[in-house]
Amino acid sequence: MRRAARRNLTAYGFLSGALICFALFSWYPIARGVLLSFQRTDAAGDTRWVGLDNLRTVLADPAFAGAWLNTAVFTLLALVVGYAVPFVVALVLNELRHARAYLRFVVYLPVMLPPAAAVLLFKWFYDPGPGLFNQILRAAHLPGLSWLDSADTALLSLVLVATWMNLGSGTLIYLAALQTIPGELYEAAELDGAGLLRRVWHVTVPQTRLILLVMLLLQIIATMQVFIEPYLLTGGGPEDATVTVAYLMYQYAFNYDDFGGGGALGLMLMVVLMLFSAVYLRVSRQDAR
C-alpha cells in the first residue's frame, strides 16, 4: 500500500503542474468572465451585480446582429477554403518522393511566425498601391482590387490570411493520418481500376474520417473566435463589414469601458460553441454506430 500510495503521489505531483496552469490561465479566466457578464464595473474599479442588464444591453446594440452575421459568414468561408486546402496539401505532400522534409518545413513556416507579424505582412500584400497582390494582377493585365477597403472583399481577405496562418498545423495533422493508411488498400483499389480521385474518395476519406470530423469541430470553434485579423487589418471596417463577435467584445471591454458587456458577449459565444459542440459530438457518435 505504501508503494502504491507513493506511486500515486508521484503521478499526482507531475499532474499538479498542468492542473495549476489550467486553473490559472484557463479555468479562472472563464469563471471570471462569466461573473463579469452579470456585473457592472465603475470607473473606480468597484463592481455590482446587475443581473441580466448586460445581456439586454448587448442585445439592443445595433452592431450585435451584424457581428454575429459576419462571424457566421467568416466561419462558412473558412470552412470552404481553410478546411479543404490543408487536406489537399497533405495529399500532395504524401505522394511526393523528393524534398518532402523541405516542403513540410515551408508549409509549416507560417505557424512559427508571430500572428501579428503574419497579419501585418498580409496588410502590405493587400495594399492597393504597391501591394504584392495588386502588382500580380497588374502584371496579368487585370485591374487591381481594394482588398481591405471594400465591404465585398474585406471578409474574404481575412479568410485568406487566417487560412495561410493555420495551413501548417492542419496539413501536418492530416499528413500524419494519411501515413497510417495501409498501402494494401490503395493497391487493391488500383487493381480494381480506381483512379486517383476514386482512391481518395473511397480509401483516403473513410480511413481519415475521424480526424476530418475532429478537425471540422476545431476549425469551427477557432474561426468563430476570430479577432486578430479584423483588429489589425481592418479595424472592423469598412462599413462594419468585418466586425466579429470577438472584436465587438473587445470594443465593449476596452473602447467603451464596459467589461460587463464584453463578458456578456463572451458568455453568449461560449454557450453557442458549447451547444454546437454537444450537438456535433452527439450526431457524430450516432453516425459512427
Protein Blocks (a to p, Z undefined) as FASTA:
>chain_A
ZZmmmmmmmmmmmmmmmmmmmmmmmmmmmmmmmmmmmcccdfkopacdehjmmmmmmmmp
mklmmmmmmmmmmmmmmmmmmmmmmmmmmmmmmmpcghklmmmmmmmmmmmpcfklmmmm
mmmmmpmklpmklmmmmmnopacddfklpfklmmmmmmmmmmmmmmmmmmmmmmmmmmmp
cfklmmmmmmnopafklmmmmmmmmmmmmmmmmmmmmmmmmmmmgfklmmmmnnopahhl
lccfklmmmmmmmmnopaklmmmmmmmmmmmmmmmmmmmmmmmmmmmZZ
